[in-house]
Amino acid sequence: MNSRETILQSVRDHKPAPVALPTRARTAPPPMDVLDRFVFHLDGIGGVTRFFESRQAALETLKQSSSGLMLRDLIQGESTIQEDSVTEPDVTAVEARFAVAENGAVYITDQEVGHRQFLFLGRKLIALVPQDALVPDMHEAYDRIKLSSVGFGIFIAGSSATADIAQILVRGAHGPAEMEVWFYGQQSKVMSAE
């Protein structure tokens, strides 16, 4: 036996008995409404939350507000830029599976976006989310994820930002400089957090 095997065998021989991990108690979220929590957290990391009565109203607003801009609409499959173009869009719009109130994140999979890089290219990312797809915390978010049914999934929270260099905040360093989450649904209020 060489010295490596001797050391490994010694570790195996002296390994402590396995102990069951304690169950993690879920703490109750603060007494803030989950929608208010989401807006609070997204706003805190530089994002914007908007509300629409219906999905169609949100899509109409997207169409009107992006007039004259380069748009990659991954929701309706429309794009004003060529797929093989090196030009980045001004706006990328995508439908998110759900949103998480505790951190202002949205969850997006390869079924909503064909190519991963589309989420990180462009100046602004707009994610549409049905209001009833808002979960209070990451525990519930992970309960919803079905890893076997998707190729990849990602949580995105806020605009891209870094303060590594000279502790100066730079937005858009490695992704969109702006992020908006547009909630739609019958119970949502028509208002803007801008």
Residue pairs with C-beta under 8 A, 6 or more apart in sequence:
1 9
26 137
26 139
29 37
29 101
29 102
29 136
29 137
30 37
32 40
34 101
34 134
34 135
34 136
35 101
35 131
35 134
35 183
37 101
37 102
37 136
38 49
38 99
38 100
38 101
38 104
38 134
38 181
39 49
39 193
40 104
41 101
41 102
41 103
41 104
41 157
42 48
42 49
42 104
42 157
42 158
42 179
42 181
43 49
43 104
43 193
44 104
45 104
45 157
45 158
45 159
45 161
46 158
46 159
46 161
46 171
46 178
46 179
47 104
47 157
47 158
47 159
47 178
47 179
47 180
47 181
48 178
48 179
48 180
48 181
48 192
48 193
48 194
49 180
49 181
49 182
49 183
49 193
50 58
50 180
50 181
50 182
50 183
50 191
50 192
50 193
50 194
51 131
51 182
51 183
51 184
51 188
51 189
51 190
51 191
51 192
51 193
52 58
52 61
52 182
52 183
52 184
52 188
52 190
53 184
53 185
53 186
53 188
53 190
54 184
54 185
54 186
55 128
55 130
55 184
57 184
58 128
58 182
58 184
59 75
59 76
59 128
61 182
62 71
62 73
62 75
62 91
62 93
62 126
62 182
66 73
66 90
66 91
66 93
69 80
69 89
69 90
69 91
70 80
70 81
70 87
70 88
70 89
70 90
70 91
71 78
71 79
71 80
71 81
71 89
71 90
71 91
71 92
71 93
72 79
72 80
72 81
72 89
72 91
72 92
72 93
72 118
72 122
73 79
73 93
74 92
74 93
74 94
74 95
74 112
74 113
74 114
74 118
75 93
75 94
75 95
75 128
79 89
80 89
81 87
81 89
88 121
88 122
88 123
89 121
89 122
89 123
90 122
90 123
90 124
91 122
91 123
91 124
91 125
91 126
92 118
92 119
92 121
92 122
92 124
92 125
92 126
92 176
93 125
93 126
93 127
93 128
94 108
94 112
94 113
94 118
94 119
94 125
94 126
94 127
94 128
95 108
95 112
95 127
95 128
95 129
96 106
96 107
96 108
96 112
96 127
96 128
96 129
96 133
96 181
97 106
97 107
97 108
97 109
97 112
97 133
97 144
97 153
98 106
98 107
98 129
98 133
98 134
98 135
98 141
98 144
99 105
99 106
99 107
99 127
99 129
99 133
99 134
99 135
99 181
99 183
100 106
100 107
100 134
100 135
100 136
100 137
100 138
100 141
100 155
101 134
101 135
101 136
101 137
102 136
102 137
102 138
103 138
103 155
103 157
104 157
104 158
104 181
105 141
105 155
105 156
105 157
106 127
106 129
106 155
106 156
106 157
106 181
107 141
107 144
107 145
107 153
107 154
107 155
108 119
108 127
108 153
108 154
108 156
109 150
109 151
109 152
109 153
109 154
110 116
110 150
110 151
110 152
110 153
111 150
113 119
116 152
116 154
119 125
119 154
119 156
119 175
120 160
120 174
120 175
120 176
122 176
123 172
123 176
123 177
123 178
124 176
124 177
124 178
124 179
124 180
125 156
125 159
125 175
125 176
125 178
125 179
125 180
126 179
126 180
126 181
126 182
127 156
127 179
127 180
127 181
127 182
128 182
128 184
129 181
129 182
129 183
129 184
130 183
130 184
130 185
131 183
131 184
131 185
131 187
131 188
132 185
132 187
134 183
135 141
135 144
141 155
145 153
147 153
156 179
158 179
159 171
159 172
159 175
159 176
159 177
159 178
159 179
160 171
160 172
160 173
160 174
160 175
160 176
160 177
161 169
161 170
161 171
161 172
161 173
162 169
162 170
162 173
162 174
163 169
163 170
171 177
171 178
172 178
